[in-house]
Amino acid sequence: MPCEVAARFLILYGSQRGQAQSIAEEICQQAAEHGFTADISCLSNQHNYNLDSEIRPVVFMVSTTGDGDPPDTAQKFVRKIKNKSLPHHHFSHLRYALLALGDTNYANFCNGGKTIDSRLQQLGAKHFYPTGHADDGTGLEVVVDPWIEGLWDALKKTFSSMATSDQQDADLSDCTQDNFHKTASGQEKNKSDLEVDLHLLKLSEADSQKGKEIKSDSSDVETLSTVLVASLKQSVPPLSQSALSVPALPASYLEVRLEQEPVPSDKDGYHEVSISKAVQLTQDDAVKAAILLELDISEQNLAYQPGDGFDILCPNRASEVEELLLRLDLQTRKNCAVQVNLLKNSSKKAAKVPLHIPQNGSLQFILTWCLEIRSAPKKAFVRALVDFTQNGSEKRRLLELCSKEGSADYNSFVRDANVCLLDLLRAFPSCLPPLSLLFEHLPKLQPRAYSAASSSLQHPGKVNLVFNVVEFPARPEHPARKGLCTGWLAGHVSSILRPLGTVPASEHLGTSALPKVSTLNGSQCHLQVHVRPRPSSTFHLPADPSVPVVMVGPGTGVAPFIGFLQQREKEREANREATFGEMWLFFGCRHKDKDFLFREELERFAHNGTLSHLIVCFSRDEPDAAGTVNRPTYVQHNLRLHAKNVASILLKDKGSLYVCGDAKNMAKDVNDTLLEIIGNELQIDKLDAMKTVAGLREEKRYLQDIWS
């Protein structure tokens, strides 16, 4: 087999928000350094590849979205390989490796990648390298970096095996996996250990000989006489005295020119709707401020069901955009038209102009509406910034932050601290990157999703959304700031925001006139926001209204259940002879008198029978005068107190359980409690309880709408 052919492999990625694509492109870029040629394609572009006859090794990058679903760009591919008519040996010729991306804050960790992986195995495909499972909850790079490092040796062995004898294919997977699992002491790890401990892999000796080792230059590094603690700006020994293994410099691939006349840019796919009402749902002294927005969607004729959500397109802060323009010395050119083209001689494989950057839009528009300037810079971006930094000590610190040895500092002072580009530019004043570098590395500004907190049966032509105003306290790396979207929305509606308890009953029915605000020239206009529907495929009330429902939604997690209850209330009014199943709601907040969201409406639902059981808890209130012993603090405690009822609804009555809210703590605690309830009720061990819960998920009777 000719060497040129033997050294070529295929990279396929399925990406929802660009992370899997970015990693795939990084592997493609590194391939040449290791003697390979890589072709790359999105899984959605099926005209670019044909796995039915593919003889090259294939490397998959697959993210997970929703409730453990493959990304939208991989859905068509998944449907194709799930065709039940395919024979079990359909992919017996295929050698592949797969890196799955997920977040352990969510129940179905890496399920998008696992779905593809297991189906390829069922159809006879063989691993040439063990599957990696990268966790965004702890930092993707913990698994991604060593997985990529080990990939090159696995590819070399695969090509060697292909060149020597096709008869060795059947043994290739086991052989490669055995070698991969060797520890430094010569012991072996099993596959489950691999998924947890993949980050323990060491960089290969061959790679460290390729010039990745960068030693500190005493002439460039300022000597610090006293260093007490590490920070974003400075390190401490041993890192400050270590040789560094840094990633390869990412290839530049964009050329950006500023012209004189910009053209108006559209917010494609979004509908501009008026805000008809804004109400504060919490007292002023509540820990978190919660706000309800009522949007008028009547003119756009946007349909939704309770359980669906809406994406809100929010801008970057005007003050932060202005500071960034000033820092880049581009303030006087903010109204210039931007033209973006590919560099003619770029070495970046499959380079293309980002679709989210409009041609001939103004620079200010692009920085405000198109790029996520608040995102934490990836290590590749930090590495690229080094070459545009003049001060020697600042250069060294940036190299440390993107290095293998500086991973702990990167996690502590960049990723976990929510540091953004502007924070880095403040910390490293001699860094002056070109505009093209920002366009290459800053991701697309993503919309923020919010659950509908209403039913169109009760509020025709309107939709309610609820959110907490997120606060990020000041820390050494950055000043205090509010969440990008929630902070903007709170400021956007401040002129029409009604305090708690001041909204007339008629306005609760959606009959209020649209409020107007004064513009700078004295004219009157409606406050508006750009939205698009975000339909849910599963998070809806059961089609059969007689099916009982258990809802768990503390804090703003109650939002979709307000829509459920409004819908059920109207259905009961219209069908008085019909049979309706019980509806249980487990709600929790900090203080009964400060942040009990929708209290009056929930008590009305309970009073008129729409809500069969309203079970509440208040985590920060003092015990009552009676000194209640073991007073429930969180929703999972109340679930445990009503374990018999919950188990009966789910196991005997075939009811449905819905959970909405925080993924990091609440959803995990509720899931653990559910395992306990089912285990006790059925008298089974935890493993069997987990299988039962998995069955509920498969039947779409245990549904989550959670966020981290």
C-alpha positions as CSV (number, residue, x, y, z in Angstrom):
1,M,0.0,0.0,0.0
2,P,1.5,3.4,-1.0
3,C,2.7,5.4,2.0
4,E,0.7,8.5,0.9
5,V,-2.6,6.5,1.0
6,A,-1.8,4.6,4.1
7,A,-1.2,7.8,6.1
8,R,-4.6,9.3,5.3
9,F,-7.5,9.1,7.8
10,L,-10.9,10.7,8.0
11,I,-12.3,12.9,10.8
12,L,-16.1,13.2,11.3
13,Y,-17.7,15.5,13.9
14,G,-21.2,16.1,15.2
15,S,-21.3,19.4,17.0
16,Q,-24.1,21.5,18.6
17,R,-22.2,24.6,19.8
18,G,-18.9,24.2,18.1
19,Q,-16.8,22.4,20.7
20,A,-16.6,19.0,18.9
21,Q,-15.9,20.8,15.6
22,S,-13.1,22.8,17.3
23,I,-11.5,19.6,18.6
24,A,-11.9,17.9,15.3
25,E,-10.2,20.8,13.5
26,E,-7.4,20.8,16.1
27,I,-6.7,17.1,15.4
28,C,-6.8,17.8,11.6
29,Q,-4.3,20.6,12.1
30,Q,-1.9,18.4,14.2
31,A,-2.1,15.5,11.8
32,A,0.7,16.8,9.5
33,E,3.1,17.2,12.4
34,H,2.8,13.4,13.1
35,G,3.1,12.4,9.4
36,F,-0.6,12.0,8.5
37,T,-3.0,13.6,6.2
38,A,-6.5,14.1,7.5
39,D,-9.8,14.8,5.7
40,I,-12.5,16.4,7.8
41,S,-16.3,16.7,7.5
42,C,-19.4,17.4,9.6
43,L,-21.6,14.3,9.9
44,S,-24.4,16.2,8.4
45,N,-22.5,16.5,5.1
46,Q,-23.0,12.9,4.0
47,H,-22.0,13.7,0.4
48,N,-18.5,14.2,1.7
49,Y,-18.0,10.6,3.0
50,N,-19.2,7.1,2.6
51,L,-18.7,4.8,5.6
52,D,-20.2,1.9,3.7
53,S,-17.0,1.5,1.7
54,E,-14.5,3.5,3.9
55,I,-11.2,1.7,4.3
56,R,-9.3,4.5,6.0
57,P,-9.3,4.8,9.9
58,V,-12.1,7.1,11.0
59,V,-12.0,9.4,14.0
60,F,-15.4,10.6,15.4
61,M,-15.9,13.7,17.6
62,V,-19.5,13.8,19.0
63,S,-21.1,16.1,21.5
64,T,-24.4,15.6,23.4
65,T,-27.4,17.9,23.6
66,G,-30.8,18.1,25.2
67,D,-31.7,15.0,27.3
68,G,-28.8,12.9,26.1
69,D,-29.5,13.4,22.4
70,P,-26.9,13.5,19.6
71,P,-26.3,17.0,18.2
72,D,-28.6,18.3,15.5
73,T,-25.8,17.9,12.9
74,A,-25.6,14.1,13.7
75,Q,-29.3,13.3,13.8
76,K,-29.5,12.3,10.2
77,F,-26.4,10.1,10.5
78,V,-27.8,8.4,13.6
79,R,-31.1,7.7,11.9
80,K,-29.2,6.1,9.0
81,I,-27.1,3.8,11.1
82,K,-30.1,2.8,13.3
83,N,-31.9,1.4,10.2
84,K,-32.9,-2.1,11.4
85,S,-32.5,-3.6,8.0
86,L,-28.7,-3.2,8.2
87,P,-26.9,-6.5,8.6
88,H,-24.8,-7.1,11.7
89,H,-21.6,-7.1,9.6
90,H,-22.4,-3.9,7.7
91,F,-19.4,-2.0,9.1
92,S,-17.1,-5.0,9.6
93,H,-14.5,-3.3,7.4
94,L,-14.5,-0.1,9.5
95,R,-11.7,0.8,12.0
96,Y,-12.6,3.8,14.1
97,A,-11.9,5.8,17.3
98,L,-14.5,8.0,19.0
99,L,-14.3,10.9,21.5
100,A,-17.6,11.7,23.1
101,L,-18.2,15.1,24.8
102,G,-20.7,15.5,27.6
103,D,-21.3,17.0,31.1
104,T,-21.6,14.9,34.2
105,N,-24.0,17.5,35.6
106,Y,-26.5,15.9,33.3
107,A,-27.9,12.4,33.6
108,N,-27.1,11.0,30.2
109,F,-23.4,11.7,30.2
110,C,-21.9,11.6,26.7
111,N,-25.0,9.8,25.4
112,G,-24.7,11.3,22.0
113,G,-21.3,9.7,21.4
114,K,-22.3,6.5,23.2
115,T,-25.3,6.1,20.9
116,I,-23.1,6.2,17.8
117,D,-20.3,4.1,19.4
118,S,-22.6,1.2,20.5
119,R,-24.4,1.2,17.1
120,L,-21.2,1.0,15.2
121,Q,-20.1,-1.9,17.3
122,Q,-23.4,-3.7,16.7
123,L,-22.8,-3.3,13.0
124,G,-19.3,-4.9,13.2
125,A,-17.0,-1.9,13.3
126,K,-13.8,-2.2,15.3
127,H,-12.1,0.2,17.6
128,F,-8.5,0.9,16.8
129,Y,-8.3,3.1,19.9
130,P,-10.4,3.2,23.0
131,T,-13.3,5.6,23.3
132,G,-12.8,8.7,25.3
133,H,-15.5,10.5,27.4
134,A,-14.7,14.1,28.1
135,D,-16.5,16.0,30.8
136,D,-17.3,19.7,30.4
137,G,-18.2,19.7,34.1
138,T,-14.6,19.3,35.1
139,G,-12.9,20.6,32.0
140,L,-12.9,18.9,28.6
141,E,-9.1,19.2,28.3
142,V,-8.6,16.8,31.2
143,V,-9.5,14.0,28.8
144,V,-9.2,15.6,25.4
145,D,-5.5,16.5,25.6
146,P,-4.2,13.0,26.6
147,W,-6.7,11.3,24.3
148,I,-5.3,13.3,21.3
149,E,-1.7,12.6,22.4
150,G,-2.4,8.8,22.5
151,L,-4.3,8.9,19.1
152,W,-1.1,9.3,17.1
153,D,0.6,6.1,18.3
154,A,-2.7,4.2,17.8
155,L,-2.9,5.5,14.2
156,K,0.7,4.5,13.5
157,K,0.0,1.0,14.8
158,T,-3.2,0.8,12.7
159,F,-1.5,1.8,9.5
160,S,1.4,-0.5,10.2
161,S,-1.1,-3.4,10.7
162,M,-2.9,-2.5,7.5
163,A,0.3,-2.4,5.5
164,T,1.5,-5.7,7.0
165,S,-1.6,-7.9,6.8
166,D,-5.3,-7.4,6.6
167,Q,-5.6,-10.6,8.6
168,Q,-4.5,-8.8,11.7
169,D,-7.6,-6.5,11.7
170,A,-9.6,-8.7,14.0
171,D,-6.9,-8.6,16.7
172,L,-6.1,-4.9,16.2
173,S,-8.6,-3.5,18.7
174,D,-7.6,-5.7,21.6
175,C,-3.9,-5.2,20.9
176,T,-4.1,-1.4,20.7
177,Q,-6.4,-1.3,23.8
178,D,-4.0,-3.5,25.8
179,N,-1.1,-1.2,25.0
180,F,-3.2,1.9,25.8
181,H,-4.1,0.6,29.2
182,K,-0.5,0.0,30.4
183,T,0.3,2.1,33.5
184,A,3.7,3.5,34.3
185,S,4.3,0.4,36.6
186,G,3.4,-2.0,33.9
187,Q,0.0,-2.9,35.4
188,E,-3.1,-2.9,33.2
189,K,-6.3,-1.0,33.6
190,N,-9.7,-2.1,32.5
191,K,-12.0,-0.1,30.2
192,S,-14.0,1.5,33.0
193,D,-10.8,2.7,34.6
194,L,-9.8,4.2,31.3
195,E,-12.8,6.4,31.1
196,V,-12.1,7.8,34.5
197,D,-8.3,7.9,34.4
198,L,-7.6,8.8,30.8
199,H,-6.0,12.1,31.9
200,L,-3.2,10.2,33.5
201,L,-1.6,9.4,30.1
202,K,1.8,11.0,29.7
203,L,2.9,12.9,26.6
204,S,4.9,10.5,24.4
205,E,8.7,10.9,24.3
206,A,8.6,11.4,20.6
207,D,6.3,14.4,20.9
208,S,8.5,16.1,23.5
209,Q,11.4,15.8,21.1
210,K,9.5,17.8,18.5
211,G,10.3,21.2,19.9
212,K,7.3,21.5,22.1
213,E,9.6,22.0,25.2
214,I,10.0,25.7,25.9
215,K,12.5,26.6,28.6
216,S,12.3,29.9,30.4
217,D,14.7,32.5,29.2
218,S,16.2,34.5,32.1
219,S,16.6,37.5,29.8
220,D,12.9,37.6,29.1
221,V,11.4,36.6,32.5
222,E,11.3,39.2,35.2
223,T,12.6,37.9,38.6
224,L,10.0,38.2,41.3
225,S,11.7,38.6,44.7
226,T,8.7,37.6,46.7
227,V,5.8,35.5,45.4
228,L,3.3,34.5,48.0
229,V,0.4,33.0,46.0
230,A,-0.3,32.1,42.4
231,S,-2.8,34.3,40.5
232,L,-3.9,34.9,37.0
233,K,-0.9,37.2,36.5
234,Q,1.9,35.1,38.1
235,S,2.8,31.6,39.0
236,V,4.8,30.0,41.9
237,P,7.4,27.3,41.9
238,P,7.6,24.6,40.7
239,L,5.6,25.9,37.7
240,S,7.4,29.2,37.5
241,Q,10.7,27.3,37.2
242,S,9.6,24.4,34.9
243,A,10.2,23.7,31.3
244,L,6.8,23.9,29.5
245,S,5.1,21.7,27.0
246,V,2.8,24.0,25.1
247,P,0.3,23.3,22.3
248,A,1.4,24.0,18.7
249,L,0.6,27.5,17.6
250,P,-2.8,27.5,15.8
251,A,-2.5,28.4,12.2
252,S,-4.0,31.8,11.2
253,Y,-6.6,31.5,8.5
254,L,-8.6,34.7,8.4
255,E,-7.9,38.1,6.8
256,V,-10.0,41.0,8.1
257,R,-10.4,44.3,6.4
258,L,-12.3,47.4,7.6
259,E,-14.1,49.4,4.9
260,Q,-16.1,52.6,5.1
261,E,-19.8,51.7,4.4
262,P,-21.4,48.9,6.5
263,V,-24.7,47.4,5.4
264,P,-27.5,46.7,7.9
265,S,-27.3,43.3,9.4
266,D,-30.2,41.0,10.3
267,K,-30.7,38.7,13.2
268,D,-31.6,35.8,11.0
269,G,-34.1,33.3,12.4
270,Y,-35.3,35.5,15.2
271,H,-38.6,37.3,15.7
272,E,-38.7,40.8,17.2
273,V,-41.5,40.8,19.8
274,S,-42.7,43.4,22.3
275,I,-42.4,43.0,26.0
276,S,-45.9,43.6,27.3
277,K,-45.2,43.2,31.0
278,A,-42.3,42.8,33.4
279,V,-42.9,41.8,37.1
280,Q,-40.5,41.2,39.9
281,L,-41.5,37.9,41.6
282,T,-39.3,38.3,44.7
283,Q,-39.0,40.7,47.5
284,D,-36.2,43.3,47.3
285,D,-34.2,41.5,50.1
286,A,-34.4,38.0,48.4
287,V,-31.0,36.4,47.8
288,K,-31.8,36.3,44.0
289,A,-34.1,38.6,42.1
290,A,-36.6,36.7,39.9
291,I,-38.4,38.5,37.0
292,L,-41.3,37.5,34.9
293,L,-41.5,38.8,31.3
294,E,-44.7,38.6,29.3
295,L,-44.0,38.7,25.5
296,D,-46.5,39.6,22.9
297,I,-46.2,37.0,20.1
298,S,-49.6,37.6,18.5
299,E,-48.3,39.4,15.4
300,Q,-45.7,36.7,14.7
301,N,-48.2,33.9,15.3
302,L,-45.7,31.8,17.2
303,A,-47.2,28.6,18.5
304,Y,-45.9,26.7,21.5
305,Q,-46.9,24.1,24.0
306,P,-46.3,24.1,27.8
307,G,-42.9,22.5,28.2
308,D,-41.4,24.3,25.2
309,G,-38.9,27.0,25.5
310,F,-37.8,30.2,23.8
311,D,-34.3,31.3,22.8
312,I,-33.5,34.9,23.6
313,L,-30.8,36.6,21.6
314,C,-29.0,39.0,23.9
315,P,-26.2,41.4,23.1
316,N,-22.8,41.7,24.7
317,R,-22.6,44.6,27.2
318,A,-22.2,47.9,25.4
319,S,-19.6,49.0,28.0
320,E,-17.5,45.8,27.5
321,V,-17.7,46.2,23.7
322,E,-16.5,49.8,24.0
323,E,-13.7,48.8,26.3
324,L,-12.6,46.0,23.9
325,L,-12.6,48.4,21.0
326,L,-10.6,50.9,23.0
327,R,-8.1,48.2,24.1
328,L,-7.6,47.1,20.5
329,D,-7.3,50.7,19.3
330,L,-10.3,50.4,17.1
331,Q,-12.8,52.7,18.7
332,T,-12.7,55.2,15.9
333,R,-13.4,52.4,13.4
334,K,-16.3,50.7,15.1
335,N,-18.8,51.8,12.4
336,C,-16.6,50.5,9.6
337,A,-17.8,47.6,7.4
338,V,-16.0,44.3,8.1
339,Q,-14.9,42.1,5.3
340,V,-13.6,38.6,6.2
341,N,-11.7,36.3,3.8
342,L,-9.6,33.3,4.0
343,L,-5.8,33.8,4.0
344,K,-4.5,32.4,0.7
345,N,-1.5,30.6,2.2
346,S,-3.0,29.3,5.4
347,S,-2.0,25.8,6.5
348,K,-5.2,25.3,8.4
349,K,-7.1,22.3,7.0
350,A,-10.6,22.8,5.8
351,A,-10.5,26.5,6.8
352,K,-13.7,28.5,6.2
353,V,-15.0,31.9,7.1
354,P,-17.3,31.6,10.2
355,L,-20.9,31.7,9.2
356,H,-21.9,33.7,12.2
357,I,-19.8,36.7,11.1
358,P,-21.8,38.7,8.5
359,Q,-19.9,40.2,5.6
360,N,-20.0,44.0,5.5
361,G,-21.6,44.3,8.9
362,S,-20.2,47.0,11.2
363,L,-17.5,46.1,13.6
364,Q,-19.6,47.2,16.5
365,F,-22.5,45.0,15.4
366,I,-20.3,42.0,15.1
367,L,-18.7,42.5,18.6
368,T,-22.1,43.2,20.1
369,W,-24.3,40.5,18.5
370,C,-22.2,37.8,16.9
371,L,-19.2,36.9,19.1
372,E,-19.2,35.5,22.6
373,I,-16.7,38.0,24.1
374,R,-17.5,36.7,27.6
375,S,-16.4,33.1,26.8
376,A,-13.4,31.7,28.7
377,P,-10.5,31.6,26.1
378,K,-9.5,28.0,25.2
379,K,-5.8,27.0,25.6
380,A,-5.3,27.4,21.8
381,F,-6.5,31.0,22.0
382,V,-4.2,31.7,25.0
383,R,-1.3,30.2,23.0
384,A,-2.1,32.4,20.0
385,L,-2.1,35.5,22.3
386,V,1.5,34.8,23.3
387,D,2.8,35.9,19.9
388,F,1.1,39.3,20.3
389,T,2.5,40.0,23.8
390,Q,5.5,42.2,24.2
391,N,6.4,41.9,27.9
392,G,8.7,38.9,28.7
393,S,7.1,38.0,32.0
394,E,3.6,38.3,30.5
395,K,4.6,36.0,27.7
396,R,5.9,33.5,30.1
397,R,2.7,33.5,32.2
398,L,0.5,33.1,29.1
399,L,2.7,30.1,28.0
400,E,2.3,28.6,31.5
401,L,-1.5,29.0,31.3
402,C,-1.8,27.1,28.0
403,S,0.9,24.5,28.9
404,K,0.4,20.9,30.1
405,E,2.2,21.7,33.3
406,G,0.0,24.8,33.9
407,S,-3.3,22.9,33.6
408,A,-4.2,23.4,37.2
409,D,-3.5,27.2,37.0
410,Y,-5.6,27.4,33.8
411,N,-8.5,25.6,35.4
412,S,-8.3,27.8,38.6
413,F,-7.6,31.2,37.1
414,V,-9.3,31.0,33.7
415,R,-11.9,28.3,33.3
416,D,-13.3,28.1,36.8
417,A,-13.0,31.9,37.3
418,N,-15.0,32.6,34.2
419,V,-12.2,34.8,32.8
420,C,-12.9,36.3,29.4
421,L,-10.7,37.9,26.7
422,L,-11.2,41.3,28.2
423,D,-10.0,40.1,31.6
424,L,-6.9,38.6,30.0
425,L,-6.2,41.9,28.2
426,R,-6.5,43.8,31.5
427,A,-4.2,41.4,33.2
428,F,-1.6,41.4,30.4
429,P,-1.5,45.0,29.1
430,S,1.3,44.4,26.6
431,C,-0.9,41.9,24.7
432,L,-2.4,43.5,21.5
433,P,-4.0,40.8,19.3
434,P,-5.2,41.6,15.8
435,L,-8.9,41.6,15.0
436,S,-8.5,38.4,12.9
437,L,-7.4,36.5,15.9
438,L,-10.6,37.3,17.8
439,F,-12.7,36.2,14.8
440,E,-10.7,32.9,14.6
441,H,-11.1,32.0,18.3
442,L,-14.1,33.7,19.8
443,P,-17.2,31.4,19.5
444,K,-20.6,32.4,18.2
445,L,-22.7,34.3,20.7
446,Q,-25.3,31.8,21.6
447,P,-28.9,32.5,22.5
448,R,-30.1,31.8,26.0
449,A,-33.0,29.4,26.4
450,Y,-35.9,29.9,28.8
451,S,-38.9,27.6,29.5
452,A,-42.4,28.9,28.7
453,A,-44.1,29.7,32.0
454,S,-47.6,29.9,30.5
455,S,-50.2,28.2,28.3
456,S,-51.5,29.8,25.2
457,L,-55.0,28.5,26.2
458,Q,-54.9,30.8,29.2
459,H,-52.8,33.6,27.6
460,P,-53.5,33.6,23.8
461,G,-50.9,35.5,21.8
462,K,-48.6,35.8,24.8
463,V,-45.8,33.8,26.4
464,N,-44.4,34.2,29.9
465,L,-40.7,33.7,30.7
466,V,-39.1,33.6,34.1
467,F,-35.4,34.1,35.1
468,N,-33.2,34.8,38.1
469,V,-30.8,37.7,37.6
470,V,-27.4,35.9,37.8
471,E,-24.7,37.7,39.8
472,F,-21.0,37.0,39.5
473,P,-19.2,38.5,42.6
474,A,-15.9,40.3,42.2
475,R,-12.7,38.3,42.4
476,P,-9.1,39.0,41.7
477,E,-9.4,37.9,38.0
478,H,-12.4,40.2,37.2
479,P,-14.8,42.8,38.6
480,A,-18.4,42.0,39.7
481,R,-20.8,41.5,36.9
482,K,-24.2,40.1,36.1
483,G,-25.0,37.2,33.8
484,L,-24.9,38.2,30.2
485,C,-28.5,37.7,29.3
486,T,-30.3,38.0,32.6
487,G,-28.3,41.1,33.5
488,W,-29.2,42.6,30.1
489,L,-32.9,41.7,30.4
490,A,-33.1,43.2,33.9
491,G,-31.6,46.4,32.7
492,H,-33.7,46.4,29.5
493,V,-37.0,46.3,31.4
494,S,-36.0,48.4,34.4
495,S,-38.2,51.3,33.3
496,I,-41.4,49.1,33.2
497,L,-40.6,46.6,36.0
498,R,-43.4,46.3,38.5
499,P,-42.6,45.4,42.1
500,L,-44.0,42.2,43.6
501,G,-47.7,42.6,44.5
502,T,-48.5,45.7,42.3
503,V,-49.9,44.0,39.2
504,P,-53.7,44.3,38.9
505,A,-55.6,41.0,38.6
506,S,-56.8,42.0,35.1
507,E,-53.2,42.1,33.9
508,H,-52.6,38.6,35.1
509,L,-55.0,37.5,32.4
510,G,-52.9,39.1,29.7
511,T,-55.3,42.1,29.0
512,S,-52.8,44.9,29.7
513,A,-51.8,47.4,27.0
514,L,-48.3,47.3,25.8
515,P,-46.1,49.6,27.9
516,K,-44.1,52.3,26.2
517,V,-40.8,54.0,27.0
518,S,-39.3,57.3,25.9
519,T,-36.4,57.3,23.5
520,L,-33.6,59.8,23.4
521,N,-35.4,62.1,21.0
522,G,-38.6,62.1,23.1
523,S,-40.7,59.7,21.0
524,Q,-42.5,56.7,22.5
525,C,-41.7,53.0,21.6
526,H,-42.3,49.5,22.8
527,L,-39.5,47.5,24.5
528,Q,-38.6,44.6,22.3
529,V,-36.5,41.5,22.3
530,H,-35.5,38.9,19.7
531,V,-36.7,35.4,20.2
532,R,-37.3,32.1,18.5
533,P,-39.3,29.1,19.6
534,R,-37.4,26.1,21.0
535,P,-39.8,23.2,20.8
536,S,-39.3,20.2,23.1
537,S,-39.6,16.8,21.7
538,T,-40.7,15.2,24.9
539,F,-41.1,17.6,27.9
540,H,-44.9,17.9,27.5
541,L,-47.9,16.8,29.5
542,P,-49.0,13.1,28.7
543,A,-51.2,12.8,25.7
544,D,-53.7,10.9,28.0
545,P,-54.9,13.4,30.6
546,S,-55.8,10.6,33.0
547,V,-52.1,9.8,33.5
548,P,-51.0,11.1,36.9
549,V,-48.0,13.5,37.0
550,V,-45.3,14.3,39.5
551,M,-43.5,17.6,39.0
552,V,-40.3,18.7,40.8
553,G,-39.4,22.3,40.2
554,P,-37.7,24.4,42.9
555,G,-37.0,28.1,42.3
556,T,-37.4,29.2,38.6
557,G,-37.6,25.4,37.8
558,V,-41.3,25.8,38.5
559,A,-41.7,27.8,35.2
560,P,-42.8,25.0,32.8
561,F,-45.1,23.6,35.5
562,I,-47.0,26.8,35.7
563,G,-47.7,26.3,31.9
564,F,-48.7,22.7,32.6
565,L,-51.1,23.7,35.3
566,Q,-52.6,26.6,33.3
567,Q,-53.2,24.1,30.4
568,R,-54.8,21.5,32.7
569,E,-57.0,24.2,34.3
570,K,-58.4,25.2,30.9
571,E,-58.8,21.5,29.9
572,R,-60.8,20.8,33.0
573,E,-63.0,23.7,32.4
574,A,-63.7,22.6,28.8
575,N,-64.1,18.9,29.6
576,R,-65.9,18.6,33.0
577,E,-66.9,15.0,32.4
578,A,-63.4,13.8,31.5
579,T,-61.1,12.0,33.9
580,F,-57.9,13.7,34.8
581,G,-55.0,12.2,36.7
582,E,-53.5,13.6,39.8
583,M,-51.0,16.4,39.6
584,W,-48.3,16.6,42.3
585,L,-45.9,19.6,42.5
586,F,-42.8,19.6,44.7
587,F,-41.6,23.2,45.0
588,G,-38.9,24.7,47.1
589,C,-37.2,28.1,47.7
590,R,-35.2,29.8,50.4
591,H,-37.8,31.9,52.2
592,K,-41.6,31.6,52.2
593,D,-42.1,35.4,52.3
594,K,-39.3,36.4,50.0
595,D,-39.1,34.1,47.0
596,F,-42.1,31.8,46.9
597,L,-42.6,32.2,43.1
598,F,-46.2,32.2,41.8
599,R,-47.5,31.6,45.3
600,E,-51.0,33.0,44.7
601,E,-51.4,31.1,41.4
602,L,-50.2,27.8,42.8
603,E,-52.5,28.1,45.8
604,R,-55.4,28.9,43.4
605,F,-54.6,25.7,41.4
606,A,-54.5,23.7,44.7
607,H,-57.8,25.3,45.8
608,N,-59.7,24.6,42.6
609,G,-58.4,21.0,42.2
610,T,-56.2,21.5,39.2
611,L,-53.2,20.7,41.5
612,S,-53.9,17.7,43.6
613,H,-51.0,18.2,46.0
614,L,-48.8,21.2,46.5
615,I,-45.7,20.2,48.6
616,V,-43.4,23.0,49.5
617,C,-40.2,23.5,51.5
618,F,-38.2,26.6,52.5
619,S,-34.5,25.9,53.0
620,R,-33.5,29.1,54.9
621,D,-36.5,29.8,57.1
622,E,-36.2,29.2,60.8
623,P,-38.2,26.4,62.3
624,D,-41.7,27.4,63.4
625,A,-42.8,27.9,67.0
626,A,-43.7,24.2,67.2
627,G,-40.1,23.4,66.6
628,T,-40.7,20.9,63.8
629,V,-38.2,18.0,64.0
630,N,-36.5,17.0,60.7
631,R,-38.3,19.7,58.8
632,P,-37.8,19.1,55.1
633,T,-35.2,21.5,53.6
634,Y,-35.1,20.6,49.9
635,V,-37.4,19.0,47.4
636,Q,-35.7,15.6,47.6
637,H,-36.5,15.5,51.3
638,N,-40.2,16.0,50.6
639,L,-40.0,13.3,47.9
640,R,-38.7,10.9,50.5
641,L,-41.5,11.8,52.8
642,H,-44.0,11.0,50.1
643,A,-42.1,8.0,48.8
644,K,-45.1,5.6,48.8
645,N,-47.2,8.0,46.7
646,V,-44.4,8.7,44.2
647,A,-43.6,5.0,43.8
648,S,-47.2,4.1,43.3
649,I,-47.7,6.8,40.6
650,L,-44.6,5.7,38.7
651,L,-44.7,1.9,39.1
652,K,-48.4,1.0,39.5
653,D,-50.2,3.9,37.7
654,K,-47.7,4.3,34.9
655,G,-47.4,8.0,35.7
656,S,-44.8,10.5,34.6
657,L,-42.1,12.4,36.6
658,Y,-40.9,15.8,35.4
659,V,-37.8,17.5,36.9
660,C,-36.8,21.1,36.1
661,G,-34.0,23.3,37.5
662,D,-30.4,23.1,38.5
663,A,-28.5,20.1,37.1
664,K,-25.4,20.4,39.3
665,N,-27.0,19.7,42.6
666,M,-30.8,19.4,42.6
667,A,-31.3,17.1,39.7
668,K,-28.6,14.7,41.0
669,D,-30.1,14.7,44.5
670,V,-33.6,14.1,43.1
671,N,-32.3,11.2,40.9
672,D,-30.5,9.7,44.0
673,T,-33.7,10.0,46.0
674,L,-35.7,8.4,43.2
675,L,-33.3,5.4,43.1
676,E,-33.7,5.1,46.9
677,I,-37.5,5.2,46.7
678,I,-37.7,2.6,43.9
679,G,-35.2,0.4,45.6
680,N,-37.1,0.5,48.9
681,E,-40.5,0.0,47.3
682,L,-39.5,-3.0,45.1
683,Q,-36.9,-4.3,47.6
684,I,-34.1,-4.4,45.0
685,D,-30.5,-3.3,45.1
686,K,-29.1,-0.1,43.7
687,L,-28.1,-1.6,40.4
688,D,-31.6,-3.0,39.7
689,A,-33.1,0.3,40.8
690,M,-30.9,2.1,38.3
691,K,-32.2,-0.3,35.6
692,T,-35.7,0.5,36.6
693,V,-35.0,4.3,36.4
694,A,-33.4,3.8,33.0
695,G,-36.5,2.1,31.9
696,L,-38.6,5.1,33.0
697,R,-36.3,7.3,30.9
698,E,-36.6,5.0,27.9
699,E,-40.4,5.1,28.2
700,K,-40.2,9.0,28.4
701,R,-41.8,8.9,31.8
702,Y,-38.9,10.4,33.6
703,L,-38.1,13.7,31.9
704,Q,-35.7,16.5,32.8
705,D,-35.4,20.1,31.7
706,I,-32.2,21.1,33.6
707,W,-29.3,23.5,33.3
708,S,-26.0,24.1,35.0
